[in-house]
Amino acid sequence: MASFMIGSAKKERMHCRERGGRRTPSAATPLPCLIQEGVAFGWLRCVALGAGSASTQGGVASLGDRALPPRQPSVTLPRTTTIRAASVSPSSIVSESAMTHPRAGIGGLAFVVLWSTGYIAAAAALHGSGPYTLAVVRFAGSAALIGLWLLVQRAAPASRRALLHAAVAGVLLQAGFFGFTYAGLRTGVSPAVAGLITGLMPLTTAAGAALLLGERLKRGAALGLVLGLAGVLFVIVPDLRIAGSVLGYVFMLCALLALSAGTLYQKRHATTLDPRLALVVQLLASLVVLLPFAWHLERLQMHAQPWAIAGIVWIILCNSCAGLLLYLWLLRHGGAGRVSGLFYLVPPVTAVLAALLLGARFGWHDAVGFGLAAAGVWLGQRG
């Protein structure tokens, strides 16, 4: 779902004004996509879910010498909930009362925890399959579920160009990110460190936007990048002496770069695709790319171990589907901004979950590194 949200953060900035030219507050900067608002986890803002009501009022008017029919009593249409195109800003469709929903803050924290569990579930699932097989299963399962949603509620027609952009972005955001992340976990990188490294995405995307798109890198983002890198190095340098550890960290670096590149690509090639359709296209394109690797390197083998099956089910149902629904709810009730503001908590939350559920070590050395990285992301998000 990282990609799903990443997919449309850039588009919301194009819709920050209501009728009459009055500027409205931004609804949110999604998780990994914070760059559009000032930094980066490009991760998110790919959907605008909202409710709206409309009323029609007649009136006596004239057009030239022709009088229009007499005014009719006003009729208020029933409130409905719809999924808007990704290019529609949630601020234009979310009511004032919804933007102050008392449970939005709790929902934001729940989303951060749910996002963090993805690394734990992946580590468990890898006990029963190879990294590329796991990614293929994830893509196939998620695409099937989102595809059923599209059958029930169809998306608007899309151009081939928009579908092509979605596919390219998907290869980077889905195949690149999850393929390299799962490969890194399989080679021995801990879930906590994996979350720590990929959690720098808001900062690396901001740097990439400055280098490749000519955007101005704010002082806070630059300082945050330095702090974030210092925190990561503080954690991983002692492990570099262990045989085989370098390869795992190279995989995680590639995952981070793929995620940042996918975010920048989507920012450069904004489309108005229905976010559900965009997500399905991304998943299917990633499936096509990684399926040959899963077959030739791993023969698509899976072992029905309880922990592995539980991890796969959690990844598909909870991370991909429940996480998506929760984000849609947050976007509707004005809580998505709180999610982006809490994104710096993802690495430490992942570390705590790994210690509790997997028995991973977390000493003072790790605490210092995670603290530096969290401070860097927090600082970068505030520019």
C-alpha positions as CSV (number, residue, x, y, z in Angstrom):
1,M,0.0,0.0,0.0
2,A,3.0,2.2,0.2
3,S,2.7,2.7,-3.5
4,F,-1.0,3.2,-3.5
5,M,-0.6,6.2,-1.2
6,I,2.5,7.4,-2.9
7,G,0.7,7.5,-6.1
8,S,-1.2,10.7,-5.7
9,A,0.4,13.0,-3.1
10,K,1.6,15.2,-5.9
11,K,-1.8,15.7,-7.4
12,E,-3.4,17.2,-4.3
13,R,-1.2,20.3,-4.4
14,M,-2.9,21.2,-7.7
15,H,-6.3,21.4,-5.9
16,C,-5.6,23.6,-2.9
17,R,-8.1,26.3,-3.8
18,E,-11.9,26.3,-3.5
19,R,-14.3,28.2,-5.6
20,G,-13.9,31.9,-5.3
21,G,-10.1,31.7,-5.0
22,R,-10.0,31.1,-1.2
23,R,-7.1,29.0,-0.1
24,T,-8.0,25.9,1.9
25,P,-5.8,23.9,4.2
26,S,-4.1,20.8,2.8
27,A,-5.9,17.6,3.8
28,A,-2.7,15.6,4.4
29,T,0.6,14.5,3.3
30,P,0.5,10.7,3.1
31,L,3.0,8.4,4.6
32,P,5.9,7.9,2.5
33,C,5.1,10.8,0.2
34,L,5.8,13.7,2.3
35,I,8.1,15.3,-0.3
36,Q,5.3,17.0,-2.0
37,E,4.4,19.1,1.0
38,G,7.9,19.9,1.9
39,V,9.8,16.7,2.1
40,A,9.1,13.3,1.1
41,F,7.7,9.9,1.8
42,G,6.3,10.2,-1.2
43,W,4.4,7.4,0.2
44,L,1.0,8.5,-0.1
45,R,-2.0,10.5,-0.9
46,C,-3.3,8.4,-3.7
47,V,-7.0,8.6,-2.9
48,A,-9.5,11.2,-2.1
49,L,-12.4,9.7,-0.3
50,G,-15.2,12.0,0.7
51,A,-18.8,12.7,1.2
52,G,-20.7,15.6,-0.2
53,S,-24.1,17.0,-0.5
54,A,-25.6,19.1,-3.2
55,S,-28.6,21.3,-3.4
56,T,-30.4,22.8,-6.4
57,Q,-32.3,26.0,-6.1
58,G,-34.4,27.5,-8.9
59,G,-35.1,31.1,-9.3
60,V,-36.7,33.6,-11.6
61,A,-34.2,34.7,-14.2
62,S,-34.1,35.9,-17.7
63,L,-31.9,35.3,-20.7
64,G,-32.5,38.1,-23.1
65,D,-36.2,38.5,-23.2
66,R,-37.0,34.9,-22.3
67,A,-38.0,34.2,-18.7
68,L,-36.9,31.0,-17.1
69,P,-39.5,28.8,-15.3
70,P,-40.6,30.0,-11.9
71,R,-38.4,29.1,-8.9
72,Q,-39.0,25.6,-7.6
73,P,-38.6,24.6,-3.9
74,S,-35.1,23.7,-3.0
75,V,-34.3,20.0,-3.0
76,T,-31.4,18.6,-1.0
77,L,-29.8,15.5,-2.5
78,P,-28.9,12.7,-0.2
79,R,-25.4,12.5,1.2
80,T,-23.3,9.8,-0.6
81,T,-19.8,8.5,-0.2
82,T,-17.7,8.2,-3.3
83,I,-14.2,7.6,-4.3
84,R,-12.9,10.6,-6.2
85,A,-10.2,10.6,-8.9
86,A,-6.7,10.8,-7.5
87,S,-6.3,14.3,-8.7
88,V,-9.1,15.7,-6.5
89,S,-7.9,17.2,-3.3
90,P,-9.5,15.8,-0.1
91,S,-9.7,19.4,1.2
92,S,-12.3,20.1,-1.4
93,I,-14.6,17.2,-0.5
94,V,-14.2,16.7,3.2
95,S,-16.7,18.6,5.4
96,E,-15.5,20.9,8.1
97,S,-16.9,18.6,10.8
98,A,-15.1,15.6,9.3
99,M,-11.8,17.4,9.4
100,T,-12.0,17.6,13.2
101,H,-13.1,14.0,13.8
102,P,-12.1,13.1,17.3
103,R,-10.8,9.7,16.4
104,A,-8.6,10.8,13.5
105,G,-5.6,11.0,15.8
106,I,-6.1,7.5,17.1
107,G,-6.6,6.3,13.5
108,G,-3.3,7.9,12.5
109,L,-1.4,6.1,15.3
110,A,-3.2,2.8,14.3
111,F,-2.1,3.3,10.7
112,V,1.6,3.8,11.7
113,V,1.5,0.6,13.8
114,L,-0.2,-1.3,11.0
115,W,2.4,0.0,8.5
116,S,5.2,-1.0,10.8
117,T,3.9,-4.6,11.2
118,G,4.6,-5.2,7.5
119,Y,8.3,-5.7,8.2
120,I,7.5,-8.1,11.0
121,A,5.0,-10.1,8.9
122,A,7.5,-10.2,6.0
123,A,10.2,-11.6,8.2
124,A,7.8,-14.4,9.3
125,A,6.6,-15.1,5.8
126,L,10.1,-15.5,4.5
127,H,10.5,-18.7,6.6
128,G,8.3,-20.4,4.1
129,S,9.3,-18.9,0.8
130,G,11.9,-17.0,-1.1
131,P,11.8,-13.2,-1.3
132,Y,10.6,-13.0,-4.9
133,T,8.0,-15.7,-4.5
134,L,6.7,-13.8,-1.4
135,A,6.5,-10.6,-3.5
136,V,4.7,-12.4,-6.3
137,V,2.1,-13.9,-3.9
138,R,1.6,-10.5,-2.3
139,F,1.0,-8.8,-5.7
140,A,-1.3,-11.6,-6.9
141,G,-3.4,-11.6,-3.7
142,S,-3.7,-7.9,-3.4
143,A,-4.5,-7.4,-7.1
144,A,-7.3,-10.1,-6.9
145,L,-8.9,-8.3,-3.9
146,I,-8.7,-4.8,-5.3
147,G,-9.9,-6.2,-8.7
148,L,-13.0,-7.6,-7.0
149,W,-13.6,-4.1,-5.7
150,L,-13.3,-2.7,-9.2
151,L,-15.9,-5.2,-10.4
152,V,-18.3,-4.1,-7.8
153,Q,-17.7,-0.4,-8.3
154,R,-16.2,0.3,-11.7
155,A,-13.5,2.9,-12.4
156,A,-13.7,5.6,-15.0
157,P,-12.1,4.8,-18.4
158,A,-8.3,5.5,-18.6
159,S,-6.0,6.3,-21.4
160,R,-3.2,4.0,-22.5
161,R,-0.6,6.7,-21.5
162,A,-2.0,6.9,-18.0
163,L,-1.9,3.1,-17.6
164,L,1.6,3.0,-18.9
165,H,2.8,5.6,-16.4
166,A,1.1,3.6,-13.6
167,A,2.9,0.5,-14.8
168,V,6.3,2.1,-14.8
169,A,5.7,3.6,-11.3
170,G,4.5,0.2,-10.1
171,V,7.7,-1.5,-11.2
172,L,9.7,0.9,-9.1
173,L,7.3,1.3,-6.1
174,Q,6.1,-2.3,-5.9
175,A,8.6,-4.7,-7.6
176,G,11.7,-2.6,-6.8
177,F,10.8,-1.7,-3.2
178,F,9.3,-5.0,-2.0
179,G,11.6,-7.2,-4.1
180,F,14.7,-5.6,-2.7
181,T,13.3,-5.3,0.8
182,Y,12.3,-9.0,1.0
183,A,15.7,-9.9,-0.4
184,G,17.4,-7.8,2.2
185,L,15.4,-9.4,5.0
186,R,16.2,-12.9,3.6
187,T,19.9,-12.2,3.7
188,G,19.8,-11.3,7.4
189,V,18.8,-7.6,7.7
190,S,16.6,-7.3,10.8
191,P,13.0,-5.9,10.3
192,A,13.9,-3.0,12.5
193,V,16.9,-2.0,10.5
194,A,14.9,-2.5,7.3
195,G,12.3,-0.1,8.5
196,L,15.1,2.3,9.6
197,I,16.7,2.4,6.2
198,T,13.6,2.6,4.1
199,G,12.2,5.2,6.6
200,L,14.7,7.7,5.2
201,M,12.5,7.8,2.0
202,P,11.1,11.3,2.7
203,L,14.6,12.7,2.9
204,T,16.1,10.9,-0.1
205,T,13.1,11.8,-2.2
206,A,13.5,15.5,-1.3
207,A,17.2,15.3,-2.2
208,G,16.3,13.5,-5.5
209,A,13.7,16.2,-6.3
210,A,16.4,18.8,-5.8
211,L,18.9,17.0,-8.0
212,L,16.6,15.7,-10.8
213,L,13.6,18.1,-10.8
214,G,15.3,21.3,-9.9
215,E,13.3,21.8,-6.7
216,R,14.8,23.7,-3.8
217,L,16.1,21.6,-1.0
218,K,15.1,23.3,2.2
219,R,17.6,23.7,5.0
220,G,15.6,21.5,7.3
221,A,15.4,18.7,4.8
222,A,19.2,18.9,4.2
223,L,20.0,18.8,7.9
224,G,17.4,16.0,8.4
225,L,19.1,14.0,5.7
226,V,22.5,14.3,7.4
227,L,21.0,13.3,10.8
228,G,19.1,10.4,9.2
229,L,22.1,9.0,7.5
230,A,24.2,9.4,10.6
231,G,21.6,7.4,12.6
232,V,21.5,4.6,10.0
233,L,25.3,4.4,9.9
234,F,25.4,4.4,13.7
235,V,23.3,1.3,13.7
236,I,24.7,-0.7,10.8
237,V,28.4,-0.1,10.9
238,P,29.1,-2.6,13.7
239,D,27.3,-5.3,11.7
240,L,29.4,-4.7,8.5
241,R,32.1,-7.0,9.9
242,I,29.7,-9.9,9.8
243,A,30.1,-12.1,6.6
244,G,27.3,-11.5,4.1
245,S,25.8,-8.5,5.9
246,V,27.0,-6.0,3.2
247,L,24.8,-7.7,0.6
248,G,21.7,-7.3,2.7
249,Y,22.4,-3.6,3.2
250,V,23.0,-3.2,-0.5
251,F,19.6,-4.7,-1.1
252,M,18.0,-2.3,1.4
253,L,19.7,0.6,-0.3
254,C,18.3,-0.4,-3.6
255,A,14.9,-0.7,-2.0
256,L,15.2,2.9,-0.7
257,L,16.3,4.2,-4.1
258,A,13.5,2.3,-5.9
259,L,11.0,3.8,-3.6
260,S,12.4,7.3,-4.0
261,A,12.6,7.0,-7.8
262,G,9.0,5.7,-8.0
263,T,7.8,8.6,-6.0
264,L,9.6,11.1,-8.2
265,Y,8.3,9.4,-11.3
266,Q,4.8,9.7,-10.1
267,K,5.3,13.3,-9.2
268,R,6.7,14.1,-12.7
269,H,3.9,12.1,-14.5
270,A,0.7,13.0,-12.6
271,T,-2.4,11.3,-13.9
272,T,-6.1,11.3,-13.0
273,L,-6.4,7.5,-12.8
274,D,-8.8,6.0,-10.3
275,P,-6.4,5.1,-7.5
276,R,-7.8,1.6,-7.3
277,L,-7.2,1.0,-11.0
278,A,-3.7,2.6,-10.7
279,L,-2.9,0.2,-7.8
280,V,-4.1,-2.9,-9.8
281,V,-2.0,-1.8,-12.8
282,Q,1.0,-1.4,-10.5
283,L,0.6,-4.8,-8.9
284,L,0.1,-6.6,-12.2
285,A,3.1,-4.9,-13.8
286,S,5.2,-5.8,-10.8
287,L,3.9,-9.4,-10.9
288,V,5.1,-9.7,-14.5
289,V,8.5,-8.3,-13.7
290,L,9.2,-10.5,-10.6
291,L,7.6,-13.7,-11.7
292,P,10.5,-14.9,-13.9
293,F,12.9,-14.3,-10.9
294,A,10.6,-16.2,-8.6
295,W,10.4,-19.1,-11.0
296,H,14.0,-19.4,-12.1
297,L,15.6,-18.7,-8.7
298,E,13.1,-20.2,-6.3
299,R,10.8,-22.3,-8.5
300,L,7.9,-20.6,-6.7
301,Q,8.3,-23.0,-3.8
302,M,6.4,-22.3,-0.6
303,H,6.4,-24.3,2.7
304,A,3.2,-24.4,4.6
305,Q,4.7,-23.4,8.0
306,P,2.2,-21.8,10.4
307,W,4.3,-18.6,10.9
308,A,4.9,-18.3,7.2
309,I,1.2,-18.7,6.2
310,A,0.2,-16.2,9.0
311,G,2.8,-13.7,7.7
312,I,1.5,-13.9,4.1
313,V,-2.1,-13.6,5.2
314,W,-1.3,-10.6,7.3
315,I,0.6,-8.9,4.5
316,I,-2.2,-9.3,2.0
317,L,-5.3,-8.7,4.2
318,C,-4.0,-6.4,6.9
319,N,-1.2,-4.4,5.2
320,S,-2.6,-4.2,1.7
321,C,-6.3,-4.2,2.3
322,A,-7.1,-3.1,5.9
323,G,-4.4,-0.5,5.7
324,L,-5.9,0.9,2.5
325,L,-9.4,1.1,4.0
326,L,-8.0,2.7,7.2
327,Y,-6.1,5.3,5.1
328,L,-9.3,6.1,3.1
329,W,-11.1,6.6,6.4
330,L,-8.4,8.9,7.6
331,L,-8.4,10.8,4.4
332,R,-12.1,11.3,4.6
333,H,-12.0,12.5,8.2
334,G,-9.0,14.8,7.9
335,G,-6.5,12.4,9.7
336,A,-4.1,11.7,6.8
337,G,-2.0,14.8,7.7
338,R,-1.6,13.3,11.2
339,V,-0.3,10.1,9.6
340,S,2.4,12.0,7.7
341,G,3.3,13.9,10.8
342,L,3.8,10.7,12.7
343,F,5.8,8.9,10.0
344,Y,9.1,9.4,11.9
345,L,7.7,7.0,14.4
346,V,7.7,4.0,12.0
347,P,11.3,2.9,12.5
348,P,11.2,2.9,16.3
349,V,7.7,1.3,16.4
350,T,9.1,-1.4,14.0
351,A,12.0,-1.9,16.4
352,V,9.7,-2.3,19.4
353,L,7.5,-4.8,17.6
354,A,10.5,-6.8,16.5
355,A,11.8,-6.9,20.0
356,L,8.4,-8.0,21.4
357,L,7.3,-10.5,18.7
358,L,10.6,-11.8,17.3
359,G,12.9,-11.4,20.3
360,A,15.2,-9.0,18.4
361,R,17.9,-7.2,20.4
362,F,17.5,-3.5,20.9
363,G,20.3,-2.0,23.0
364,W,21.4,1.6,23.7
365,H,23.5,1.7,20.6
366,D,20.4,1.0,18.5
367,A,18.3,3.4,20.5
368,V,20.8,6.2,19.7
369,G,20.8,5.5,16.0
370,F,17.1,5.2,15.7
371,G,16.7,8.4,17.7
372,L,19.0,10.3,15.3
373,A,17.1,8.9,12.2
374,A,13.7,9.7,13.7
375,A,14.9,13.2,14.5
376,G,16.2,13.6,11.0
377,V,12.9,12.5,9.4
378,W,10.9,14.7,11.8
379,L,13.1,17.7,11.0
380,G,13.0,17.1,7.3
381,Q,9.2,16.9,7.3
382,R,9.0,20.3,8.8
383,G,11.4,21.8,6.3
